[in-house]
Amino acid sequence: MTDAEFKAARKKLGLTQPQLARILAVNLTTVQRFEMSPDKPSASKVNPTAARVMDWMLAGYRPPEFPT
């Protein structure tokens, strides 16, 4: 999953960056770095586990931390 796909998935799920950080149990900065363009020095590749959780949520899974 690319940075743009990750961001688009978050928006499609109606989640803010802080909400997604809580669901993934990571710092807000981590989510922000996942969504940065790869040409930025502080950008990080999207973690494969985070990408898989996003795919599950897009398929209908809702973890307990998902806002109602």
Buried (B, 14 or more C-beta within 10 A) or exposed (E): BEBEEBBBBBEEBEBEBEBBBBBBEBEBEBBBBBBBEEEEEEBBEBBEEBBEBBEEBEEEEEEEEBEE
